[in-house]
């Protein structure tokens, strides 16, 4: 398939944490990730969240965590690829979704390594570019480039939302559209 399906998607939010966001030049990622989380909640799309070493880097930032569906699992990790943590890999697999909508920090490390592992495991991976970040612009761009070279589809928040909706006749159209107005 060349577009996202609401019924076959899972959102994976990687390490949008207090200290990591604080190291960024601008935090556009926070508002975009919060909107992605809220749209997933509205459309009943499962979300999985990871936190890299939260003892040192803090928790998922409040603007994102407040928008998550109430049953969202949040996993602590120390490996860069989330699939290297068996509990997270099993949880993702348990949803039975083939499309993973991926965003987070840092693009060239945890997002990239997770993307590579997901592609290798047979998932379709959609990177929400405007909901990804790295401390350095060059490393961010290189992370995006390598994920695309590996077969990920590079997207953005609005493309994702409207691919999920498919039509202005979708029952949640106005509610989701309001997120980007």
C-alpha positions as CSV (number, residue, x, y, z in Angstrom):
1,X,0.0,0.0,0.0
2,X,1.2,3.5,-0.8
3,X,-0.8,5.4,1.8
4,X,-1.6,4.9,5.5
5,X,-4.7,3.0,6.7
6,X,-6.4,4.0,9.9
7,X,-7.1,0.3,10.6
8,X,-3.6,-0.9,10.0
9,X,-1.5,1.8,11.7
10,X,0.3,2.0,15.0
11,X,2.0,5.2,16.2
12,X,5.4,4.8,17.9
13,X,6.7,7.8,19.7
14,X,10.4,7.6,20.7
15,X,12.0,9.5,23.5
16,X,10.2,12.9,23.4
17,X,11.5,13.6,26.9
18,X,12.2,16.7,29.0
19,X,16.0,16.9,28.8
20,X,16.1,15.8,25.1
21,X,13.6,18.4,24.1
22,X,15.5,21.0,26.1
23,X,18.6,20.4,24.0
24,X,16.8,21.2,20.7
25,X,17.0,24.6,19.1
26,X,13.3,24.7,18.7
27,X,10.6,22.4,19.9
28,X,8.2,22.2,16.9
29,X,8.5,18.4,17.5
30,X,6.5,18.8,20.7
31,X,3.4,20.4,19.2
32,X,3.5,18.1,16.1
33,X,3.9,15.0,18.3
34,X,1.1,16.1,20.6
35,X,-1.2,16.6,17.6
36,X,-0.2,13.1,16.2
37,X,-1.0,11.6,19.6
38,X,-4.4,13.3,19.9
39,X,-5.3,12.3,16.3
40,X,-4.4,8.7,17.2
41,X,-6.6,8.9,20.3
42,X,-9.5,10.4,18.3
43,X,-9.2,7.7,15.5
44,X,-8.6,4.8,18.0
45,X,-5.1,4.1,16.6
46,X,-2.8,2.4,19.1
47,X,0.2,4.3,20.4
48,X,3.4,3.0,22.0
49,X,5.8,5.4,23.7
50,X,9.4,4.9,24.8
51,X,11.6,6.8,27.2
52,X,15.4,6.5,27.0
53,X,16.8,6.2,30.5
54,X,14.1,8.4,32.1
55,X,16.0,8.6,35.4
56,X,18.5,10.9,33.6
57,X,16.5,12.3,30.7
58,X,13.2,12.8,32.3
59,X,9.7,11.7,31.3
60,X,7.8,12.2,28.1
61,X,7.0,16.0,28.0
62,X,3.5,16.9,29.3
63,X,2.1,18.4,26.1
64,X,2.5,15.0,24.5
65,X,1.7,12.7,27.5
66,X,-1.5,14.6,28.1
67,X,-2.8,13.8,24.6
68,X,-2.0,10.1,24.6
69,X,-4.8,7.6,24.6
70,X,-5.4,6.4,28.2
71,X,-4.2,2.9,27.5
72,X,-0.9,3.9,25.9
73,X,2.0,1.8,27.2
74,X,5.1,3.7,28.1
75,X,8.3,1.7,28.1
76,X,11.7,2.5,29.6
77,X,14.7,1.5,27.4
78,X,18.4,1.9,27.2
79,X,19.0,0.4,23.7
80,X,18.7,2.7,20.7
81,X,16.4,0.5,18.7
82,X,13.2,-0.2,20.5
83,X,13.0,-3.7,19.0
84,X,16.1,-4.6,21.0
85,X,13.9,-4.5,24.1
86,X,11.9,-7.7,23.9
87,X,9.0,-6.4,25.9
88,X,8.5,-3.5,23.5
89,X,9.0,-5.7,20.4
90,X,6.3,-8.1,21.6
91,X,3.9,-5.3,22.5
92,X,4.2,-3.8,19.0
93,X,3.8,-7.2,17.4
94,X,0.7,-7.9,19.6
95,X,-1.3,-5.2,17.9
96,X,-1.1,-7.0,14.5
97,X,-0.5,-3.7,12.6
98,X,1.7,-3.6,9.6
99,X,2.2,0.2,9.3
100,X,4.3,1.9,11.9
101,X,4.0,5.7,12.1
102,X,7.3,6.7,13.7
103,X,8.6,9.9,15.2
104,X,10.8,11.1,18.0
105,X,14.3,12.1,19.2
106,X,17.0,11.7,18.1
107,X,16.4,11.1,14.4
108,X,19.8,9.9,13.6
109,X,20.1,7.5,16.5
110,X,17.0,6.0,18.1
111,X,14.6,6.8,15.4
112,X,17.0,5.6,12.6
113,X,18.0,2.4,14.4
114,X,14.3,1.6,15.3
115,X,13.3,2.3,11.7
116,X,16.0,-0.1,10.3
117,X,14.9,-2.8,12.7
118,X,11.2,-2.4,11.9
119,X,11.9,-2.5,8.1
120,X,14.0,-5.6,8.6
121,X,11.1,-7.2,10.6
122,X,8.8,-6.6,7.6
123,X,6.8,-3.5,8.8
124,X,6.0,-0.5,6.5
125,X,7.5,2.5,8.2
126,X,6.3,6.1,7.8
127,X,8.5,8.7,9.3
128,X,6.7,11.9,10.5
129,X,9.6,14.2,9.6
130,X,8.2,17.3,11.3
131,X,7.7,15.3,14.5
132,X,11.4,14.2,14.5
133,X,14.4,16.0,15.8
134,X,18.1,15.9,16.5
135,X,20.3,18.4,18.3
136,X,22.2,19.0,15.1
137,X,20.6,19.8,11.7
138,X,23.1,17.9,9.7
139,X,22.6,14.7,11.7
140,X,18.8,15.2,11.5
141,X,19.0,15.4,7.7
142,X,21.4,12.5,7.5
143,X,19.1,10.4,9.7
144,X,16.1,11.2,7.4
145,X,18.2,10.4,4.3
146,X,19.4,7.0,5.5
147,X,15.9,6.0,6.6
148,X,14.6,6.9,3.2
149,X,17.4,5.0,1.5
150,X,16.5,1.9,3.7
151,X,12.9,2.0,2.5
152,X,11.0,4.1,4.9
153,X,8.4,6.5,3.6
154,X,9.1,10.1,4.7
155,X,6.0,12.0,5.5
156,X,4.7,14.8,7.7
157,X,1.9,15.3,10.2
158,X,-0.7,16.6,7.8
159,X,-0.1,13.9,5.2
160,X,-0.5,11.3,7.9
161,X,-3.7,12.7,9.3
162,X,-5.4,13.1,5.9
163,X,-4.2,9.6,4.7
164,X,-5.9,8.2,7.9
165,X,-9.1,10.2,7.2
166,X,-9.2,9.4,3.4
167,X,-12.2,11.7,2.9
168,X,-14.0,14.8,4.3
169,X,-16.9,12.4,4.9
170,X,-14.9,10.6,7.7
171,X,-16.9,10.7,10.9
172,X,-13.9,12.3,12.7
173,X,-12.9,14.7,9.9
174,X,-13.8,18.0,11.7
175,X,-12.2,16.9,15.0
176,X,-8.9,15.8,13.3
177,X,-8.9,18.8,10.9
178,X,-9.2,21.1,14.0
179,X,-5.8,19.9,15.2
180,X,-4.0,21.6,12.3
181,X,-6.0,24.8,12.0
